[in-house]
């Protein structure tokens, strides 16, 4: 189907049918109402058309798409599949804060499903309003002494994936970084703020030998 053909495909189930909406978006909007952005009707239509749908078969393809996702969700007890980098809920036990001096902001870290990658997610958190915020103007986080990237600027997932700022909800930005990383926050008119990402206990429970001083 050509792009011109796609443009002619109806957005609705019929001449006066309800707008298209997927079970995936309904489910994720319930699970994460503050951060999930549902597909627009045009985006969903384009997705179904890439699967082979036509103007008249959109409802059938949407039904197949919905059944596939319902099967995925049914495999998890709480209906929540693991999502890398997902923003934490307030009761997430992995949340920790680095309080930024002379500021109402903190650098918040949490696991975000990144344990097996030996990383943490992080963002900026307003401790008064109790909510995540986007990186303030003029703020940047740099690797302080990383072997491979000393002085390299840490970038958000959204920047790395070329997500347009207007497509993001407020506070949706996040970073991720390897355990043990030494970082520095730079901000206008303030001293550098140095902080280090913690290292989790070895997940396999291995006990490694440690060196001892050598006495000839």
C-alpha positions as CSV (number, residue, x, y, z in Angstrom):
1,X,0.0,0.0,0.0
2,X,1.4,3.4,-1.0
3,X,1.6,6.5,1.2
4,X,-1.1,8.0,-0.9
5,X,-3.3,4.9,-0.2
6,X,-2.6,5.1,3.5
7,X,-3.7,8.7,3.6
8,X,-7.1,7.7,2.3
9,X,-7.7,5.0,4.9
10,X,-10.5,5.9,7.2
11,X,-9.7,6.6,10.9
12,X,-12.9,4.9,12.0
13,X,-14.5,1.5,12.1
14,X,-17.0,2.6,9.6
15,X,-18.7,5.7,8.2
16,X,-19.8,6.6,11.7
17,X,-17.9,4.2,13.9
18,X,-16.0,4.9,17.0
19,X,-12.4,6.1,16.8
20,X,-9.7,3.5,16.7
21,X,-8.0,2.7,20.0
22,X,-5.9,-0.2,21.0
23,X,-6.1,-2.4,24.0
24,X,-2.4,-1.8,24.5
25,X,-2.9,1.9,25.0
26,X,-6.0,1.3,27.2
27,X,-4.0,-1.0,29.4
28,X,-0.9,1.1,29.6
29,X,-2.9,4.3,30.3
30,X,-4.4,2.5,33.4
31,X,-1.1,1.3,34.6
32,X,0.8,4.5,34.0
33,X,-1.6,7.4,33.5
34,X,1.0,10.1,34.2
35,X,3.5,9.1,31.6
36,X,2.1,6.8,28.9
37,X,1.2,8.7,25.7
38,X,-1.4,6.7,23.6
39,X,-0.9,6.4,19.9
40,X,-2.8,8.9,17.9
41,X,-5.5,7.6,15.7
42,X,-3.3,8.3,12.7
43,X,-0.4,6.4,14.2
44,X,-2.5,3.4,15.0
45,X,-4.0,3.4,11.5
46,X,-0.5,3.5,10.0
47,X,0.6,0.7,12.2
48,X,-2.3,-1.5,11.2
49,X,-1.8,-0.7,7.6
50,X,1.8,-1.8,7.8
51,X,0.4,-5.1,9.1
52,X,-1.7,-5.4,5.9
53,X,-4.9,-3.7,6.9
54,X,-7.1,-1.9,4.4
55,X,-9.8,0.7,4.9
56,X,-12.4,-2.1,5.3
57,X,-10.3,-4.5,7.3
58,X,-9.0,-2.1,10.0
59,X,-11.4,-3.5,12.7
60,X,-10.3,-7.1,12.0
61,X,-6.6,-6.2,12.2
62,X,-7.2,-4.2,15.3
63,X,-8.9,-7.2,16.9
64,X,-5.9,-9.4,16.1
65,X,-3.5,-6.8,17.5
66,X,-5.6,-6.5,20.7
67,X,-5.7,-10.3,21.2
68,X,-1.9,-10.5,20.8
69,X,-1.4,-7.9,23.5
70,X,-4.0,-9.4,25.8
71,X,-2.1,-12.6,25.6
72,X,1.1,-10.9,26.5
73,X,-0.5,-9.1,29.5
74,X,-2.1,-12.4,30.7
75,X,1.4,-13.9,31.3
76,X,2.1,-11.5,34.1
77,X,0.3,-11.8,37.5
78,X,-0.3,-8.1,37.8
79,X,-0.8,-7.5,34.1
80,X,2.4,-5.4,34.1
81,X,5.2,-6.6,31.8
82,X,8.7,-5.5,32.7
83,X,9.5,-2.2,31.0
84,X,13.1,-1.0,30.9
85,X,13.5,2.6,32.1
86,X,9.9,2.9,33.4
87,X,9.5,5.8,35.8
88,X,9.1,4.5,39.4
89,X,6.0,4.5,41.5
90,X,6.3,6.3,44.8
91,X,6.5,3.1,46.8
92,X,9.3,1.6,44.6
93,X,11.8,0.3,47.2
94,X,14.8,0.9,44.8
95,X,14.4,4.7,44.8
96,X,17.3,6.7,46.3
97,X,18.0,10.4,46.2
98,X,21.1,12.6,46.0
99,X,20.0,15.9,47.5
100,X,21.4,18.8,45.5
101,X,22.9,21.6,47.7
102,X,21.0,24.9,47.8
103,X,18.2,23.5,45.7
104,X,14.7,22.0,46.0
105,X,15.8,19.4,43.4
106,X,17.4,16.0,43.9
107,X,18.9,13.5,41.6
108,X,16.7,10.4,41.9
109,X,17.9,7.0,41.0
110,X,16.0,3.7,40.7
111,X,16.4,0.3,39.2
112,X,14.0,0.7,36.3
113,X,14.5,-3.0,35.2
114,X,18.2,-2.4,34.5
115,X,19.6,-4.7,37.1
116,X,20.9,-7.3,34.7
117,X,22.6,-4.5,32.8
118,X,24.3,-3.4,36.0
119,X,22.8,0.1,35.6
120,X,20.5,2.5,37.4
121,X,18.1,5.0,35.9
122,X,18.1,8.6,37.1
123,X,16.2,11.9,36.7
124,X,15.7,15.2,38.4
125,X,13.1,15.2,41.2
126,X,11.4,18.2,42.8
127,X,11.4,17.4,46.5
128,X,8.7,20.1,47.3
129,X,6.2,19.2,44.6
130,X,7.2,15.5,44.9
131,X,7.4,15.0,41.1
132,X,10.0,14.4,38.4
133,X,11.1,17.4,36.3
134,X,13.0,17.7,33.1
135,X,16.6,18.8,33.2
136,X,16.7,22.4,34.2
137,X,18.3,24.9,31.8
138,X,22.0,25.1,32.1
139,X,22.3,21.8,34.1
140,X,24.4,19.0,32.8
141,X,25.8,15.7,34.2
142,X,29.3,14.6,33.1
143,X,31.3,11.5,33.7
144,X,34.0,12.5,36.2
145,X,36.6,9.8,35.9
146,X,35.1,7.1,33.6
147,X,37.9,5.2,31.9
148,X,36.3,5.3,28.5
149,X,34.4,8.6,28.6
150,X,36.0,11.1,31.0
151,X,34.3,14.5,30.7
152,X,31.6,13.1,28.4
153,X,28.2,14.5,28.9
154,X,25.4,12.2,30.0
155,X,22.4,12.4,27.7
156,X,18.8,11.4,28.3
157,X,17.2,8.3,26.7
158,X,14.9,10.7,24.8
159,X,17.8,12.7,23.3
160,X,19.6,9.5,22.3
161,X,16.4,8.3,20.5
162,X,15.8,11.7,18.8
163,X,12.4,12.1,20.5
164,X,11.0,15.6,19.9
165,X,10.5,17.6,23.1
166,X,6.9,18.4,22.2
167,X,6.2,14.7,22.2
168,X,7.2,14.3,25.8
169,X,5.1,14.8,28.9
170,X,6.6,17.0,31.6
171,X,9.1,15.1,33.7
172,X,9.4,12.2,31.3
173,X,13.1,12.6,30.7
174,X,15.4,10.0,32.2
175,X,19.1,8.9,32.1
176,X,20.8,5.6,32.8
177,X,24.3,4.9,34.0
178,X,26.5,2.0,35.0
179,X,26.8,1.1,38.7
180,X,29.8,2.7,40.4
181,X,30.0,5.6,37.9
182,X,31.5,8.8,39.3
183,X,29.6,11.9,38.0
184,X,29.5,15.6,38.4
185,X,26.5,17.9,38.1
186,X,27.4,21.3,36.7
187,X,24.9,24.2,37.0
188,X,25.2,28.0,36.5
189,X,26.6,30.0,39.4
190,X,27.0,27.0,41.7
191,X,29.9,24.7,42.7
192,X,30.2,21.4,41.0
193,X,28.2,18.6,42.8
194,X,30.0,15.3,42.7
195,X,28.1,12.0,43.3
196,X,28.7,8.3,42.7
197,X,26.2,5.7,41.6
198,X,26.0,2.8,44.1
199,X,27.1,-0.8,43.3
200,X,24.5,-3.5,43.9
201,X,25.5,-6.8,45.7
202,X,26.6,-9.4,43.2
203,X,23.3,-10.9,41.9
204,X,24.7,-14.5,41.8
205,X,26.0,-14.3,45.3
206,X,29.5,-15.0,44.2
207,X,32.4,-14.2,46.6
208,X,35.4,-13.0,44.8
209,X,39.0,-13.1,46.0
210,X,40.5,-9.7,46.9
211,X,44.2,-8.8,46.7
212,X,46.3,-8.4,49.8
213,X,49.6,-6.5,50.2
214,X,52.7,-8.3,49.0
215,X,55.6,-8.6,51.4
216,X,58.7,-9.9,49.8
